[in-house]
Amino acid sequence: MANSLLSPSVITKEALAILHQKLNFIGTINTQYDDQYAKSGAKIGNDLKIRLPNEFSVRTGATLSSQDVTENSVTLSVDTQKGVDFTFSSEELSMHIDQFKERYIEPAMAVLAANIESDALSMSKDVFNFVNGVGSANSFANITKAQKDLTVNLAPYGDRNYLHDPQSVVDMLADTKGLFQDSGQIAKQYKEGLLGRISGFDHYENTLVPTHTTGTAAATTGYLVNGASQAGSSLTVDTGSTTFLKGDIITIAGVNRVHPETKADTGVLQNFVITGNSGTSATTLAISPAIVATGGTQNVSGTPADNAAVSKVGGGNGADWTDTLAYAKDAFCFATADLVLPEGVAFAAREVMDGISMRIVRDYSISADTFPCRIDILYGYKTIRPEIATRVGIN
């Protein structure tokens, strides 16, 4: 039987299904905000405010102690457009969908997925929780420590994932062989690289897992806090001569993490991640989380003392490691916008699958007697709750 001319909707759905399978990081984070953009051309604008959970203080006794409720939010910008372009003939458009998929859709979606995942994985540098496995192979012990980090920060027990690079998979399987459980519960939303479930995580392999190289500051940095009682996301320090890079992790002497609900001092130093590169004579460090010592959003036992020592976690002076990543679904989000379907074009379609919107447009070049085609996705990503993720640094 003769093949039917492939429709734009058929091609778009097939392409989107393949992209969906290949996005094993994006496919396991929060994409529920996408429907906010489900309007022609994303007319709500490029920015979306995402509200964070409210936090409250608890009183003791019968006397009313009213507290102000300040709703916090983060801004997600959907402003990155990427796509793949190719040209085919009318004869090739008449192929069976399996042939067309093999020749055009599969290779196009592979390279598009890799670029989108690489962008989204840059969010790992926003995460301040850290399991220090630097200098050694990954292990089951590291995985259980990551599980503990998520639990003490009240991450939901469902939808926890762990993203490995290929070497981490080799090392982890050697340490945990026979412990994996079947992941049949997510078979209906299959992702490439799925390894199975162990220690509360669905495990995935991804060749795009990032590495991190620290600034030139030593582990014992020599930097001291300049001024007591500092709060917020900027830390004033005595001038030094070394650097910090975005993604470096520090602690401040005497500044401990508190229980997220009771606000009790845990006796464990709070990690902070550097959110912007410093110069060689830095007097301030941009940090996350912001230092909050009182109220419903309290996250530390107290503000830093004057001359409190600043230390680096994971090694100093250019140390590097692979940032394998353990995270709950709501730690990160990814949103796409509906791109406009142009008028006067016979071959155009837009489809949405699990919150990911894709557009395909094909036109005709009369001078070359060819059909140029473009596949586009407009997206943004944001770390919304870094406390329910942890980096596991390994070599």
Secondary structure, 3 states (H helix, E strand, C coil): CCCCCCCHHHHHHHHHHHHHHHCCCHHHCECHHHHHHCCCCCCCCCEEEEECCCCCCCCCCCCCCCCCCCCCEEEEECCEEEEEEEEECHHHHCCCHHHHHHHHHHHHHHHHHHHHHHHHHHHHHHCCCEEEECCCCCCHHHHHHHHHHHHHCCCCCCCEEEEECHHHHHHHHHHHCCCCECCHHHHHHCCCCEEEEECCEEEEECCCCCEEECCCCCCEEEEEECCCCCCEEEEEECCCCCCCCCCCEEEECCCEEECCCCCCEEEEECCEEECCCCCCCCCEEEEEEEECCCCCCCCECCCCCCCCEEEEECCCCCCEEEEEEEEEHHHEEEEEECCCCCCCCCEEEEEEECCEEEEEEECCECCCCEEEEEEEEEEEEEECCHHHEEEEEEC
